[in-house]
Amino acid sequence: MYRVVIVDDEPWALIGIRKLIERNGKRFKIICETTEPARALEVIYEEHPDVVFTDIRMPDMTGIELMQKTREQGIDTDFIVISGFAEFSYVQHALQEGAMDYQLKPLDMQKAEEMLDKLYRKLENKRSTNDLNFYMSLLEEFKDNQAILSTRLRHRAYKRYQVVTVYFKNAEYDDVVLLELGSKSQLTSLKLGPKKCVLIINSDEDKSEMVYRSLTSQEHVVDRAGISLSSDGSDHVSMLLKTSDIASNDCFVDPSKRISQYGKSKKSLVKQFAEGMIEALERVHYKNMKDMSSDIKTFFSVNQLGIEDAVFLWNEIVMLSLKEDENSSRLLDFEFLDYSEMKEKFMNLESLSEYVYEQLSYPDLEQLGDANNKFMELLHYTNKHFHEELFLKDLSAKFFINVSYCCELFKKVTGMTFSQYMTDLRMKKASELLQNSSLSIADVCKSVGYSDYFYFNKVFKRNLGCTPAKYRKTSGDLNALN
């Protein structure tokens, strides 16, 4: 939700702008409306609003002077100018000073609504770009985290930091009033996806209990959330960012665990379980897939494990299986994953369990009816629907192909695993959109099937050698030379 300041020396004009904003209540929130430019300037200095609606000609201070004073303080606020017909020369001056748009008095509601939609899209794109860059700078090693964080803090830093990663149920949400933190605390909110928000808490004490209470009271808007531990100073902020994101995905293991605080992974325990499970599969201990899936689910529940443990379990199984299959001609679709890749490959812990069972208990078969023809249909469907959330298990069921044989076909026909093939399709489309469209990077991210800006940025850089922003700039420079 974007914060708005309205300033106009005519009270009737304030009413018109207020009605316009209130009709878009889920997108904008008025934090100040005043007839005094000096008061508006005070609020701008203190609150750094996202947008200011200002009249041009006002006593004591013009709208242009208000803009100039704001810019002098380095405050990145967008301005919408409200003007009368006789003041068009002032409007031109305001646009030269960087005003985003203007509206004539009295407001034409249809045109004003269109302007507000345009403003919202601009603010969304600007915020997602700025927040992603800020987030990435905090993850870099050998950086002065406190200096970076100070650019977003409005008051002197307190001693402790904590991070909360929240996924909302809808794209339009109010992250400003989400957490009740009490006194001696300040909050930095980062938008990292259409429904993903990262909240960096700076306070004088651990806020875990208050955060948990706030989130549980907002379950009608919060889909899931992860809370990091708290840490003295800013040196461990990078770790706090990563661990809160991990915790926000613990519902992968237990769907009822929508709000989770990070706990250290129990790797030695999981390693022993993985070894025992592989041995049980070799001895045909499990009668069917359901038995093994139930065994894994019980193990995770009893030991209160999360997605980090599921990732470790998967990678242990991969390592042990590859050792066992070194002399086999069989193609196993096993690759080491991190937790972000885990979510791309599997819907939940149950689907991971079923996949492992089918891979490791599936016999070597050379012929499986018309599976090859069905696979080509599956491939065509994947090419058409790559921007959707697709899982190999669901696709193989849809096209009546054994999931293990489907894995083999992917490697034989495309030379890639299913995950690699999906990533390749998405990266090719993303490259095309970055080169040939005016879509923002955030919109490109959504268009090719990613809901997390940071993860999209990471995958793009890994596959194409540079960030989406740099790729677009390089492509633009090359086009300009041709």
C-alpha positions as CSV (number, residue, x, y, z in Angstrom):
1,M,0.0,0.0,0.0
2,Y,1.5,3.3,-1.1
3,R,1.4,6.3,1.3
4,V,0.0,9.6,0.0
5,V,0.2,13.2,1.0
6,I,-2.4,15.7,-0.4
7,V,-1.8,19.5,-0.2
8,D,-4.1,22.1,-1.7
9,D,-5.1,25.5,-0.3
10,E,-8.7,24.9,-1.4
11,P,-10.6,22.5,0.9
12,W,-13.1,21.5,-1.8
13,A,-10.1,20.3,-4.0
14,L,-8.9,18.2,-1.1
15,I,-12.2,16.4,-0.9
16,G,-12.2,15.5,-4.5
17,I,-8.7,14.0,-4.3
18,R,-9.5,12.2,-1.1
19,K,-12.6,10.5,-2.8
20,L,-10.4,9.4,-5.7
21,I,-7.8,7.9,-3.3
22,E,-10.5,6.2,-1.1
23,R,-11.9,4.5,-4.2
24,N,-8.5,2.8,-4.5
25,G,-8.2,2.0,-0.8
26,K,-6.3,-1.2,-1.3
27,R,-3.6,0.5,-3.3
28,F,-3.1,3.9,-1.6
29,K,-3.3,5.2,2.0
30,I,-3.6,8.9,2.8
31,I,-1.2,9.8,5.7
32,C,-1.7,13.6,5.5
33,E,-4.1,16.0,3.8
34,T,-3.6,19.7,4.5
35,T,-4.2,23.2,3.1
36,E,-0.7,24.3,4.4
37,P,2.4,23.5,2.2
38,A,4.7,24.0,5.2
39,R,2.8,21.2,7.1
40,A,3.0,19.0,4.0
41,L,6.8,19.6,3.8
42,E,7.2,18.5,7.4
43,V,5.4,15.2,6.8
44,I,7.4,14.6,3.6
45,Y,10.6,15.1,5.6
46,E,9.5,12.8,8.4
47,E,7.6,10.1,6.5
48,H,9.1,10.0,3.0
49,P,5.7,9.3,1.3
50,D,5.5,7.5,-2.0
51,V,3.5,10.2,-3.8
52,V,2.3,13.8,-3.2
53,F,-0.7,15.4,-4.8
54,T,-0.1,19.1,-4.8
55,D,-1.7,22.2,-6.1
56,I,0.6,24.5,-8.1
57,R,-0.3,28.0,-6.8
58,M,-0.6,28.2,-3.0
59,P,0.2,30.9,-0.5
60,D,3.7,30.9,1.1
61,M,4.9,28.1,-1.1
62,T,4.1,26.9,-4.6
63,G,3.8,23.3,-5.6
64,I,7.1,23.7,-7.6
65,E,8.9,25.0,-4.6
66,L,7.6,22.0,-2.6
67,M,9.0,19.6,-5.2
68,Q,12.3,21.4,-5.2
69,K,12.7,21.4,-1.4
70,T,11.8,17.6,-1.4
71,R,14.4,16.9,-4.1
72,E,17.1,18.9,-2.2
73,Q,16.7,16.5,0.7
74,G,17.2,13.5,-1.6
75,I,13.7,12.1,-1.0
76,D,12.5,10.0,-3.9
77,T,8.8,10.9,-3.9
78,D,6.6,11.1,-7.0
79,F,4.5,14.2,-7.5
80,I,1.1,14.6,-9.2
81,V,0.3,18.3,-10.0
82,I,-3.2,19.6,-9.7
83,S,-3.8,22.7,-11.8
84,G,-6.3,25.2,-13.2
85,F,-6.5,25.9,-17.0
86,A,-4.9,29.3,-16.6
87,E,-1.8,27.8,-14.9
88,F,-0.6,25.6,-17.8
89,S,2.8,27.3,-17.9
90,Y,3.3,26.3,-14.2
91,V,2.4,22.7,-15.1
92,Q,5.1,22.7,-17.8
93,H,7.6,23.9,-15.3
94,A,6.5,21.2,-12.8
95,L,6.9,18.4,-15.5
96,Q,10.4,19.8,-16.2
97,E,11.1,19.5,-12.4
98,G,10.1,15.8,-12.6
99,A,6.4,15.7,-11.8
100,M,5.0,12.4,-13.0
101,D,1.6,13.7,-14.2
102,Y,-0.9,16.5,-13.8
103,Q,-4.7,16.8,-13.5
104,L,-6.9,19.7,-14.2
105,K,-9.5,21.2,-11.7
106,P,-12.2,20.1,-11.3
107,L,-11.1,16.5,-11.5
108,D,-12.4,14.3,-14.3
109,M,-12.9,11.1,-12.4
110,Q,-12.4,8.8,-15.4
111,K,-9.1,10.5,-16.4
112,A,-8.0,10.6,-12.8
113,E,-8.7,6.9,-12.4
114,E,-6.6,6.2,-15.5
115,M,-3.8,8.4,-14.1
116,L,-4.0,6.5,-10.7
117,D,-3.6,3.1,-12.5
118,K,-0.6,4.5,-14.3
119,L,0.8,5.8,-11.1
120,Y,0.3,2.5,-9.3
121,R,2.1,0.5,-12.1
122,K,5.0,3.0,-12.0
123,L,5.3,2.8,-8.2
124,E,5.1,-1.0,-8.3
125,N,7.9,-1.2,-10.9
126,K,10.1,1.4,-9.1
127,R,9.7,-0.3,-5.8
128,S,10.4,-3.8,-7.0
129,T,13.6,-2.6,-8.8
130,N,14.8,-0.6,-5.8
131,D,13.9,-3.2,-3.2
132,L,15.5,-6.0,-5.2
133,N,18.8,-4.0,-5.5
134,F,18.7,-3.2,-1.8
135,Y,18.1,-6.8,-0.9
136,M,20.9,-8.1,-3.1
137,S,23.3,-5.5,-1.7
138,L,22.6,-6.9,1.8
139,L,23.4,-10.4,0.6
140,E,26.8,-9.4,-0.8
141,E,29.9,-10.3,1.3
142,F,32.3,-7.6,2.5
143,K,29.7,-4.9,2.5
144,D,29.0,-2.3,5.2
145,N,25.5,-3.6,6.1
146,Q,24.9,-0.8,8.6
147,A,25.6,1.9,6.0
148,I,23.3,0.2,3.5
149,L,20.5,-0.3,6.1
150,S,20.8,3.3,7.3
151,T,19.7,4.5,3.9
152,R,16.2,3.1,4.7
153,L,16.1,3.7,8.5
154,R,14.3,6.9,9.6
155,H,15.9,7.0,13.0
156,R,19.1,6.1,14.7
157,A,19.7,2.3,14.5
158,Y,18.8,0.1,17.5
159,K,21.0,-2.8,18.5
160,R,19.0,-5.8,17.2
161,Y,17.9,-7.0,13.8
162,Q,15.3,-9.6,12.8
163,V,13.7,-10.5,9.4
164,V,10.3,-11.7,8.5
165,T,9.4,-13.0,5.1
166,V,5.7,-12.9,4.3
167,Y,3.7,-14.3,1.3
168,F,0.2,-12.6,1.1
169,K,-2.9,-14.1,-0.4
170,N,-3.5,-11.2,-2.7
171,A,-1.1,-8.9,-4.7
172,E,-2.6,-5.8,-3.1
173,Y,-1.7,-5.7,0.5
174,D,-0.9,-3.3,3.4
175,D,2.6,-4.1,4.7
176,V,2.7,-0.9,6.7
177,V,0.3,-2.0,9.4
178,L,0.9,-5.7,9.3
179,L,3.1,-5.9,12.4
180,E,2.5,-4.5,15.8
181,L,6.0,-4.0,17.2
182,G,5.6,-1.6,20.1
183,S,8.1,1.2,20.9
184,K,11.8,1.4,20.1
185,S,11.5,-0.4,16.8
186,Q,11.5,0.6,13.1
187,L,10.6,-1.4,10.0
188,T,12.0,-1.6,6.5
189,S,9.6,-3.2,4.0
190,L,10.9,-4.8,0.7
191,K,8.6,-6.0,-2.1
192,L,10.3,-9.0,-3.7
193,G,7.4,-10.5,-5.7
194,P,3.7,-9.8,-6.5
195,K,2.7,-11.3,-3.2
196,K,6.1,-11.5,-1.4
197,C,7.3,-9.0,1.2
198,V,10.4,-9.0,3.3
199,L,10.3,-7.0,6.6
200,I,13.6,-6.0,8.3
201,I,13.0,-5.2,11.9
202,N,15.4,-2.9,13.8
203,S,14.7,-2.8,17.6
204,D,16.1,-2.9,21.0
205,E,14.9,-6.5,21.7
206,D,13.8,-9.8,20.1
207,K,10.3,-9.3,18.6
208,S,9.5,-13.0,17.8
209,E,6.5,-13.3,20.1
210,M,5.0,-9.9,18.9
211,V,5.6,-10.8,15.3
212,Y,4.0,-14.2,15.7
213,R,0.9,-12.8,17.4
214,S,0.6,-10.1,14.7
215,L,0.9,-12.6,11.8
216,T,-1.6,-15.1,13.3
217,S,-4.1,-12.2,13.8
218,Q,-3.7,-11.4,10.1
219,E,-4.2,-14.9,8.7
220,H,-7.1,-13.6,6.5
221,V,-4.4,-11.8,4.4
222,V,-1.2,-13.7,5.2
223,D,-0.7,-17.0,3.2
224,R,2.5,-18.0,4.9
225,A,5.4,-16.4,6.7
226,G,8.9,-17.2,8.1
227,I,10.5,-15.5,11.1
228,S,14.3,-15.4,11.6
229,L,16.1,-15.4,14.9
230,S,17.3,-12.0,16.0
231,S,20.9,-10.9,16.1
232,D,22.9,-8.1,17.7
233,G,24.3,-5.6,15.1
234,S,24.0,-5.7,11.3
235,D,26.8,-8.2,10.5
236,H,24.4,-11.2,10.4
237,V,21.6,-9.6,8.4
238,S,22.5,-11.6,5.3
239,M,22.0,-14.8,7.3
240,L,18.7,-13.5,8.8
241,L,17.4,-12.8,5.3
242,K,18.2,-16.3,4.1
243,T,16.8,-18.1,7.2
244,S,13.5,-16.2,7.3
245,D,13.0,-17.1,3.6
246,I,13.7,-20.8,4.4
247,A,11.3,-20.7,7.3
248,S,8.5,-19.2,5.2
249,N,8.6,-22.4,3.1
250,D,8.3,-24.9,6.0
251,C,4.7,-25.5,4.9
252,F,6.3,-27.6,2.2
253,V,6.7,-30.2,4.9
254,D,3.6,-29.5,6.9
255,P,0.7,-27.6,5.1
256,S,-0.6,-26.5,8.5
257,K,2.6,-24.8,9.4
258,R,1.8,-21.5,7.7
259,I,3.8,-19.3,10.2
260,S,7.2,-20.7,11.2
261,Q,10.3,-19.5,13.1
262,Y,13.6,-20.7,11.8
263,G,15.2,-23.6,13.6
264,K,18.6,-25.1,12.9
265,S,18.7,-28.1,10.6
266,K,19.2,-31.6,12.2
267,K,21.5,-32.9,9.5
268,S,23.0,-35.9,11.4
269,L,19.6,-37.2,12.2
270,V,18.4,-36.8,8.6
271,K,21.6,-38.4,7.2
272,Q,20.9,-41.6,9.3
273,F,17.3,-41.7,8.1
274,A,18.3,-41.3,4.5
275,E,20.8,-44.2,4.7
276,G,18.1,-46.4,6.4
277,M,15.5,-45.5,3.8
278,I,17.8,-46.4,0.9
279,E,18.6,-49.7,2.6
280,A,14.9,-50.4,3.1
281,L,14.2,-49.7,-0.6
282,E,16.9,-52.2,-1.6
283,R,15.4,-54.8,0.7
284,V,12.0,-54.1,-0.6
285,H,10.9,-53.2,2.9
286,Y,8.2,-50.9,1.7
287,K,5.1,-52.7,0.3
288,N,4.0,-49.6,-1.6
289,M,4.6,-45.9,-2.2
290,K,2.1,-45.0,0.6
291,D,4.2,-46.9,3.2
292,M,7.4,-45.0,2.4
293,S,5.6,-41.6,2.2
294,S,4.0,-42.2,5.6
295,D,7.3,-43.2,7.1
296,I,8.9,-39.9,5.9
297,K,6.0,-37.8,7.0
298,T,6.1,-39.4,10.5
299,F,9.9,-38.8,10.8
300,F,9.5,-35.1,9.9
301,S,6.6,-34.6,12.2
302,V,8.1,-36.4,15.3
303,N,11.4,-34.5,14.9
304,Q,9.8,-31.1,14.0
305,L,11.8,-30.8,10.8
306,G,11.4,-28.1,8.1
307,I,12.1,-27.6,4.4
308,E,15.9,-27.2,5.1
309,D,15.9,-30.8,6.4
310,A,13.8,-31.9,3.3
311,V,16.5,-30.4,1.1
312,F,19.2,-32.2,3.0
313,L,17.3,-35.5,2.8
314,W,16.8,-35.1,-1.0
315,N,20.5,-34.3,-1.5
316,E,21.6,-37.3,0.6
317,I,19.3,-39.6,-1.4
318,V,20.8,-38.2,-4.6
319,M,24.3,-38.8,-3.4
320,L,23.7,-42.3,-2.2
321,S,21.7,-43.3,-5.3
322,L,24.3,-42.0,-7.7
323,K,26.9,-44.1,-5.9
324,E,24.7,-47.2,-6.1
325,D,23.9,-46.6,-9.8
326,E,27.5,-45.8,-11.1
327,N,27.6,-49.0,-13.1
328,S,23.9,-48.9,-14.2
329,S,22.8,-47.7,-17.7
330,R,19.6,-46.4,-16.2
331,L,18.9,-42.7,-16.3
332,L,17.9,-41.3,-13.0
333,D,16.4,-37.8,-12.8
334,F,18.4,-37.0,-9.6
335,E,20.2,-33.7,-9.2
336,F,21.3,-31.7,-6.2
337,L,18.9,-28.9,-5.3
338,D,18.7,-25.9,-3.0
339,Y,15.4,-25.0,-1.3
340,S,14.3,-22.7,-4.0
341,E,14.8,-25.4,-6.7
342,M,13.1,-27.9,-4.4
343,K,9.9,-25.8,-4.5
344,E,10.1,-25.7,-8.3
345,K,10.5,-29.4,-8.6
346,F,8.0,-30.6,-6.0
347,M,4.7,-29.4,-4.6
348,N,5.3,-30.7,-1.1
349,L,7.1,-33.4,1.0
350,E,4.5,-36.0,-0.1
351,S,5.2,-35.5,-3.8
352,L,9.0,-35.7,-3.1
353,S,8.5,-39.0,-1.2
354,E,6.4,-40.5,-4.1
355,Y,8.9,-39.3,-6.6
356,V,11.8,-41.0,-4.8
357,Y,9.9,-44.2,-4.5
358,E,9.0,-44.3,-8.2
359,Q,12.6,-43.5,-9.2
360,L,14.3,-46.0,-7.0
361,S,11.8,-48.9,-7.3
362,Y,11.0,-48.6,-11.0
363,P,12.3,-51.6,-13.0
364,D,14.4,-51.2,-16.2
365,L,12.0,-51.4,-19.2
366,E,12.7,-50.7,-22.8
367,Q,9.2,-50.7,-24.2
368,L,6.1,-49.1,-22.5
369,G,3.4,-49.1,-25.1
370,D,2.7,-45.8,-26.8
371,A,4.5,-43.8,-24.0
372,N,6.7,-42.2,-26.6
373,N,3.8,-40.7,-28.5
374,K,2.2,-39.5,-25.2
375,F,5.5,-37.9,-24.3
376,M,5.5,-35.8,-27.4
377,E,2.1,-34.5,-26.4
378,L,3.4,-33.8,-22.9
379,L,6.3,-31.9,-24.4
380,H,4.0,-29.8,-26.6
381,Y,1.8,-29.0,-23.6
382,T,4.9,-28.0,-21.5
383,N,6.1,-25.7,-24.3
384,K,2.7,-24.0,-24.3
385,H,2.2,-23.8,-20.5
386,F,5.7,-23.2,-19.3
387,H,4.6,-20.0,-17.5
388,E,2.3,-21.9,-15.2
389,E,3.2,-23.9,-12.1
390,L,4.0,-27.4,-13.6
391,F,5.2,-30.5,-11.8
392,L,6.5,-33.6,-13.6
393,K,4.4,-35.9,-11.4
394,D,1.2,-34.1,-12.4
395,L,2.1,-34.0,-16.1
396,S,3.0,-37.7,-16.2
397,A,-0.3,-38.5,-14.7
398,K,-2.1,-36.2,-17.1
399,F,-0.6,-38.0,-20.1
400,F,-0.6,-41.5,-18.6
401,I,3.2,-42.0,-18.5
402,N,5.0,-43.6,-15.6
403,V,6.9,-40.7,-13.9
404,S,10.2,-42.6,-13.8
405,Y,10.0,-43.5,-17.5
406,C,9.0,-39.9,-18.2
407,C,12.3,-38.8,-16.5
408,E,14.2,-41.0,-18.8
409,L,12.4,-39.7,-21.9
410,F,13.1,-36.1,-21.0
411,K,16.8,-36.9,-20.9
412,K,16.8,-39.0,-24.0
413,V,14.7,-36.6,-26.1
414,T,15.8,-33.1,-24.9
415,G,19.1,-33.9,-23.3
416,M,17.9,-32.2,-20.1
417,T,16.0,-33.1,-16.9
418,F,12.5,-31.7,-16.6
419,S,13.6,-28.9,-14.3
420,Q,16.4,-27.9,-16.7
421,Y,14.0,-28.0,-19.6
422,M,11.5,-25.7,-17.8
423,T,14.2,-23.3,-16.8
424,D,15.6,-23.2,-20.4
425,L,12.1,-22.4,-21.8
426,R,11.5,-19.6,-19.3
427,M,15.0,-18.1,-19.8
428,K,14.6,-18.0,-23.5
429,K,11.2,-16.3,-23.2
430,A,12.5,-13.9,-20.6
431,S,15.5,-12.9,-22.9
432,E,13.1,-12.3,-25.8
433,L,10.8,-10.1,-23.6
434,L,13.8,-8.1,-22.2
435,Q,15.0,-7.5,-25.7
436,N,11.8,-6.8,-27.6
437,S,9.2,-5.4,-25.1
438,S,8.8,-2.5,-22.8
439,L,7.6,-4.7,-19.9
440,S,9.3,-4.0,-16.6
441,I,11.6,-6.6,-15.2
442,A,9.1,-7.4,-12.5
443,D,6.4,-8.0,-15.3
444,V,8.8,-10.2,-17.3
445,C,9.4,-12.2,-14.1
446,K,5.7,-12.8,-13.7
447,S,5.2,-13.4,-17.4
448,V,7.6,-16.4,-17.5
449,G,6.2,-18.1,-14.4
450,Y,8.3,-16.8,-11.4
451,S,6.7,-15.2,-8.3
452,D,9.9,-14.2,-6.6
453,Y,12.0,-11.4,-8.1
454,F,15.2,-12.4,-6.4
455,Y,15.0,-16.0,-7.4
456,F,14.2,-15.0,-11.1
457,N,17.3,-12.6,-10.9
458,K,19.4,-15.4,-9.5
459,V,18.3,-18.1,-12.1
460,F,18.7,-15.6,-15.0
461,K,22.2,-14.6,-14.0
462,R,23.2,-18.3,-13.5
463,N,22.0,-19.2,-17.0
464,L,22.9,-16.1,-19.0
465,G,25.8,-14.8,-17.1
466,C,24.3,-11.4,-16.1
467,T,21.3,-9.9,-14.4
468,P,18.1,-9.1,-16.3
469,A,18.8,-5.4,-16.0
470,K,22.3,-5.7,-17.4
471,Y,21.0,-8.0,-20.2
472,R,18.4,-5.5,-21.2
473,K,20.9,-2.6,-21.2
474,T,23.5,-4.6,-23.2
475,S,20.8,-5.6,-25.7
476,G,19.6,-2.0,-26.0
477,D,23.2,-0.8,-26.6
478,L,23.7,-3.4,-29.3
479,N,20.4,-2.5,-31.0
480,A,21.4,1.2,-31.0
481,L,24.6,0.3,-32.8
482,N,22.8,-1.7,-35.6
